[in-house]
Amino acid sequence: MTEKVTIGNVNFDKDSILVSREVYEKGQKLNYVFLVGGTKIMFPDQEKKNAAVSLATRYNKDVAEICAWFDNIKGLIVEEAPLNWNYRIREM
């Protein structure tokens, strides 16, 4: 089973994170996370405890595509997404 990490009340698989840190923009604290595969995300601390990021790799005609699910993350900012990424942003 993959080890979990919580950043700003958002759950991640530990092996899906390359770098994480806190940044401040306009006086607001944001959690900056650089994901395996090259996508950068930022988000404020979350109130809900069921917020999560999940990654999976699938292959389409021998081309790897990384799929990411962003669940219940308010104020999510996705930056510099590589071409072979597929995103699903869900709020409940």
N, C-alpha and C positions, 0 to 999 in steps of 0.2 A: 504494500500500500504506500502511496506517495505521501510524503510529509507535507503538512499544511503550514502556511505562514499567514498571519493576519497583519495587514497594513491599513491603518485608518478604518478599522472595522470591516474591511473587505478581505475575504478568504482567497488565497492563491495556493496552487501547488508550488512547493518550494523550487522545483526544477524548472518552472516556467519563468522565473525572474532572473535577469542578469544583474540589474542594479536597481536599488530603491533609495529614495531620500526625500526629505521634506524641503519644499521651496515656498517662498512667500511672494505673492503677487497682489499688489494693491492692499497690503495689510492682511490678506487672507492666507492661511496655511493650506497648501495643497500637497498631496502625496504624489510624487513623481515615480513612476515605475517603468523601467525599460525591459520589455518582454523578450524572451527568446524568439528569434525570427525578425527582430528589428522594429517592432511597433513601440511607440512611447505613449503612455497614458498619464493623465493627471486627474485628480479628483479630491474634493474636500473630505474630511473625516465624515463617515456615514453614521447615521443614527441606528439604522436597521442592522441587525446582526446576521441577516441572511444574504447580504451582498457578497457576490463572488465573481471571480474571473476564472474561466476554464479554457485550456488550450488543447487542441488535438491536431494531428497531422493526417491528412488524407491524400491519396494519390489519384490524379486524373490523367490517364494516358502517360504515366511515368513522370508527371510533373507534380512535385510536392506542393501542397497548399495547406497553409496553417489556418485552422478555424478557431475563432475565439468567441466565447460567449461572455457577455458582460451582463450580470444579473443584479437588478435593484441598486444601481450606482447612480445617485443623483449628482448632477454637475460634471459628468464624465467628459473629458476632452481627449480625443484620439488624435495623435500627431504622427506624421511621417510613416504612414502605413505602406509597407511594401506591396508590390503588385499581386503577389500570390497569397493574399490574405482574404479571408471570408469572415465577416463580422456578423454577430447576432447580438443586438442590444435589447434586453428584456427588462421591463419593469412590472412588478406585481403590486 
